[in-house]
Amino acid sequence: MQQAKKEARRSALAMPAEEFRNAGHRLVDRIADFIDSLPQRPVTTGESPSEIREALDAGRGLPESGTDAGALIDRAANLMFDHSLFNAHPRFWGYVTSGAAPIGMLAEFLGAAANPNCGAWLLSPMASEIEGQTIRWIAEMLNYPADCGGLFVSGGNMANIVGFLAGRAAKGGTELRSKGVDGKRLRAYCSSETHTWIQKAADIAGLGTESVRWIAVHKDFRIDVEALRKKIREDVEAGDKPFLVVGNAGTVSTGAVDPLIEIAGVCREFDVWFHVDGAYGAMAAAAPDAAAMFVGLDEADSLAVDPHKWLYAPLEAGCALVRDVSKLRDAFSYHPAYYHFGVQATNYFDLGPQNSRGFRALKVWLALQQVGREGYAEMIADDMRLSRAMYESVSKHSELEAMTQGLSIATFRYVPADLDRSDAKIADYLNELNQELLTRLQQGGEAYLSNAVIGGRYALRACIVNFRTTLEDVEGVPELVVRIGKQVDGERRK
Ligand SMILES: *Cc1c(COP(=O)(O)O)cnc(C)c1O
């Protein structure tokens, strides 16, 4: 036999420890400076797509040979820190998007270093157990039964889709997974304020978007439970099969929380799956002042929450909880011959659509310990308090019309002093004016809002899921919005 040559392999991707250390330390220093600099930066540079592409050198071809890793990391940091929209900025209040908790940034680094595959327990023993503990802690925070099951997914959409598919499997009949929907007219019910994930879910699930029954809301944007009951009855009489009702624990436009306890009653009455979309708002159940709004949440068969929103985890982290974990297995698991994983522990590929899975739980697990339930309850309560303060300061301004305030969302619009907001003839003008105002405000970088449409009126919308926002930030909003509003109004009337 030939003597094997002992020659160290030198792989192009390997980084000698010293090089890794240097590049890593430099990056950590830069990130620390970046975090410190946030309040002094604009929220966004407002650059156009072509300016961004130019900064990137977007047209450049695939590099033929390699470049020093440290220099690459430096350039990547420059690109990100100089050309991003910073959702961690104290005055970022767009959509439902938080900045990343610093401990979450470190968690992502550590998670990538260990790189567990959280699909199977054998491939991720500690990580899988940490995921299980994190799921339980989230349930405890929300007063959801702690013996529930669940898993991390990419975000609220996926968490809701997982709940939807669990409900479909549970109520759609035993042959649904092998034979498909097979002519059964499965129907899902939700308020007209429900997030668009449900259309994707109905589509993906093969039910079609017309299977979604949008139920009217009251003036406070909460679902009309009597209308819900009536629609379910009608569908049953027509031979349809109601299988799921969605309760919103914080709608995306106005933060409305549906009467969950009443929806739970309807679900029992008609034997349908009760799913709660808590992607934005459910975490507020941890704040003592808000807890009463969420009565009935614990009766949900499934619940979607979104740690990358109100737990301030870096993207991506969504979480689907189910009262009875076997319902997730019933909806997702298959056992092909090439899977030989023990069944003594949870194999997360059994509980959801993913196979290989990253370690999303770590950043949430660490943050929950860094601040505890108390820390979260306080930050979330502060966000809601600041939102109410914003609403109040907007209400006091004669050229602003305060529209709604719920959880940590305030909506309002600019109405020039000489215009009568109730005059139907200027409705379109006010909509266009506020739309242009928002575009300008977003590009200006002083603060960042998004929009909502409230009863046909275009509104500016501030959603505070931001542990860096202060009262001063919030009280600056009326002056800023009116200043830009006046500019736009002046130009338009010329
Ligand atoms: C954000 C949100 C979603 C979607 O969550 P993603 O994390 O963006 O996928 C769904 N429902 C509600 C109520 C939301 O606020």
The ligand as an SDF file (V2000), in Angstrom:
LIG
                    3D

 15 15  0  0  0  0  0  0  0  0999 V2000
  -46.6010   41.7670   10.5470 C   0  0  0  0  0  0  0  0  0  0  0  0
  -47.8720   41.0360   10.5820 C   0  0  0  0  0  0  0  0  0  0  0  0
  -48.0320   39.8640    9.8710 C   0  0  0  0  0  0  0  0  0  0  0  0
  -46.9440   39.3150    8.9670 C   0  0  0  0  0  0  0  0  0  0  0  0
  -45.7750   39.0630    9.6960 O   0  0  0  0  0  0  0  0  0  0  0  0
  -44.3530   39.0140    8.9800 P   0  0  0  0  0  0  0  0  0  0  0  0
  -43.4040   38.8380   10.1100 O   0  0  0  0  0  0  0  0  0  0  0  0
  -44.1890   40.3210    8.2790 O   0  0  0  0  0  0  0  0  0  0  0  0
  -44.3720   37.8610    8.0430 O   0  0  0  0  0  0  0  0  0  0  0  0
  -49.2370   39.2010    9.9940 C   0  0  0  0  0  0  0  0  0  0  0  0
  -50.2230   39.6830   10.7720 N   0  0  0  0  0  0  0  0  0  0  0  0
  -50.1010   40.8250   11.4800 C   0  0  0  0  0  0  0  0  0  0  0  0
  -51.2190   41.2950   12.3360 C   0  0  0  0  0  0  0  0  0  0  0  0
  -48.9170   41.5440   11.4060 C   0  0  0  0  0  0  0  0  0  0  0  0
  -48.7790   42.6790   12.1000 O   0  0  0  0  0  0  0  0  0  0  0  0
  1  2  1  0
  2  3  1  0
  2 14  2  0
  3  4  1  0
  3 10  2  0
  4  5  1  0
  5  6  1  0
  6  7  2  0
  6  8  1  0
  6  9  1  0
 10 11  1  0
 11 12  2  0
 12 13  1  0
 12 14  1  0
 14 15  1  0
M  END
$$$$
